[in-house]
Amino acid sequence: MLRQRPEDQPLPQANGLPYVHDLVKNDVQKRLELGISRYGQGLQPFNGRSALQDVYEELLDAACYVRQKLYEERKAAGLPEEEC
């Protein structure tokens, strides 16, 4: 039996939509295909790049995209500038 603490979000409800893991699996396959078509190979270890630097830069980009979306949604909801 699942135990919930009062501060937890509600348990997820089944809804007949696809599993997110399957969506991610499909996205990974597409990224592999893109890498092969663009670079002639998929991502491999010891490829001459810093994976840590690459992921850090990608996370910075992701944070910017999230902040953009938050700003747009808050602005569209009519919130004052300091709350956007």
C-alpha positions as CSV (number, residue, x, y, z in Angstrom):
1,M,0.0,0.0,0.0
2,L,1.3,3.5,-0.9
3,R,1.8,5.9,2.0
4,Q,1.4,9.6,1.5
5,R,2.6,12.4,3.7
6,P,0.3,15.4,4.0
7,E,2.7,17.6,2.0
8,D,2.8,15.1,-1.0
9,Q,1.1,15.8,-4.2
10,P,-2.0,13.6,-4.9
11,L,-1.3,10.2,-6.4
12,P,-1.3,10.1,-10.2
13,Q,-4.5,9.0,-11.9
14,A,-4.6,6.6,-14.8
15,N,-6.2,8.3,-17.9
16,G,-5.6,6.1,-21.0
17,L,-2.9,8.4,-22.4
18,P,0.5,7.1,-23.4
19,Y,3.1,6.4,-20.8
20,V,5.7,9.2,-20.7
21,H,8.5,6.6,-20.7
22,D,7.3,5.4,-24.1
23,L,7.3,9.0,-25.4
24,V,10.8,9.5,-24.1
25,K,12.0,6.2,-25.6
26,N,10.7,7.4,-29.0
27,D,12.4,10.8,-28.6
28,V,15.7,9.1,-27.8
29,Q,15.4,7.0,-30.9
30,K,14.7,10.1,-33.0
31,R,17.7,11.8,-31.4
32,L,19.9,8.8,-32.3
33,E,18.7,8.9,-35.9
34,L,19.4,12.7,-36.0
35,G,22.9,12.2,-34.6
36,I,23.7,9.5,-37.2
37,S,22.4,11.6,-40.0
38,R,24.1,14.8,-38.8
39,Y,27.4,13.4,-37.5
40,G,27.6,10.0,-39.1
41,Q,27.4,8.2,-35.7
42,G,25.5,8.2,-32.5
43,L,26.8,9.6,-29.2
44,Q,29.7,7.5,-27.9
45,P,31.9,7.7,-24.8
46,F,35.4,9.1,-25.1
47,N,34.4,11.2,-28.1
48,G,36.7,14.1,-27.4
49,R,34.1,16.3,-25.7
50,S,33.2,16.9,-22.1
51,A,29.8,15.3,-21.4
52,L,29.6,17.3,-18.2
53,Q,30.2,20.6,-20.0
54,D,27.6,19.6,-22.6
55,V,24.9,18.7,-20.1
56,Y,25.6,21.9,-18.1
57,E,25.1,24.0,-21.1
58,E,22.0,22.1,-22.1
59,L,20.6,22.6,-18.5
60,L,21.3,26.3,-18.7
61,D,19.3,26.4,-22.0
62,A,16.5,24.4,-20.4
63,A,16.3,26.7,-17.5
64,C,15.9,29.6,-19.9
65,Y,13.1,27.9,-21.8
66,V,11.3,27.1,-18.5
67,R,11.7,30.7,-17.3
68,Q,10.4,32.0,-20.7
69,K,7.3,29.9,-20.5
70,L,6.7,30.9,-16.9
71,Y,7.0,34.6,-17.8
72,E,4.7,34.2,-20.8
73,E,2.0,32.3,-18.8
74,R,2.1,34.8,-15.9
75,K,2.1,37.8,-18.3
76,A,-0.9,36.3,-20.1
77,A,-2.7,35.8,-16.8
78,G,-2.3,39.5,-16.2
79,L,0.1,39.3,-13.3
80,P,2.2,42.4,-12.4
81,E,5.7,42.5,-13.9
82,E,7.4,41.7,-10.5
83,E,5.4,38.4,-10.3
84,C,6.3,37.3,-13.8
